[in-house]
Amino acid sequence: MPGTSATRAELQLFLAVDVSPELLELALTHRSYAYEHGGTAHNERLEFLGDSILGQAVTVMLYRDNPDLDEGELAKRRASLVSSVALAEVARTIGLGKYIRLGRGEELTGGQDKSSILADTVEAVIGAVYLSAGGDAATGLVMRLIAPLLSDPERFGAAMDPKTSLQELASRLGQGAPHYEITDSGPDHSKRFHAVVSLSEAGEPVAAGDGSSKKQAEMAAALQAWTILSSRT
C-alpha cells in the first residue's frame, strides 16, 4: 500500500535521491485521503513548490540548449513540458499512480490514473526532493523525468498541441475527426472535468482524460488517444 516503507524504498530507488520518508509520504498524499483521515496534511503545498522548481529548471534548460530559438518558441516548448498533460504522461511512464494515497471515492473512480492527480503528484514529489536534497537534486530529477519527451521529437510535438496532433494522425489513418464528450463533477468552486474522445460522433471511444477545465480534459484525452493510435501504426 502507498506510504509503507517498502513502497517508499521502491520509489526512492527510482528517484535516485535520498528523500525524507515523511516528505515523500506527504508528497504522495492527495487531499481526498487527508479529508477522509481527520484532515491530515496533504500534498498541495509541496505541489505549489514543485511547480515553481519545475518551471525554473525547464526554462533554464531550454534557454541553454536552444540558442537559436526565439522567445515565442521557447515559451511554447516550456508550456508543453510543464503542462498537466505532459506531467501525467511522465507519471504513467514511471508508474507513479500506484503509490498515491487517495480517498475511497477517488480510488473507486480511477483516481490513480487521473491526469490531474498524476500531474499534481509529480510536482509534489519534485518539491519534496528540493526540500530534502536541495536545488541541484531537484533539477536533476526534473531532467530525468522529462527526458523521454525531449528524446522523442514526434511525442514532444504531440505534447505541445495534442488535439491538433490527434486530428492530423486520424486524418492520415483515414479515420474520422475527433469528437469529445465532456462531463463534470464536484462543487462549483472545485469542478473536475472528464473528456472521452472518439473518432467521429458515433464512433467507439478511443481514450479519456481528466482536468480542472474542459480544455485540460480534452487535451489529456487527445494525448492519450494519440499515444494509442501511434502505437498501432
Secondary structure, DSSP 8 states (H G I E B T S, - for coil): -TTSHHHHHHHHHHHTS---HHHHHHHTB-HHHHHHTTS---SHHHHHHHHHHHHHHHHHHHHHH-TT--HHHHHHHHHHHHSHHHHHHHHHHHTGGGG-B--HHHHHTTGGG-HHHHHHHHHHHHHHHHHHH-HHHHHHHHHHHHHHHHH-HHHHHHHHSHHHHHHHHHHHTT---EEEEEEEES-GGG-EEEEEEEESTTS-EEEEEEESSHHHHHHHHHHHHHHHHHHH-
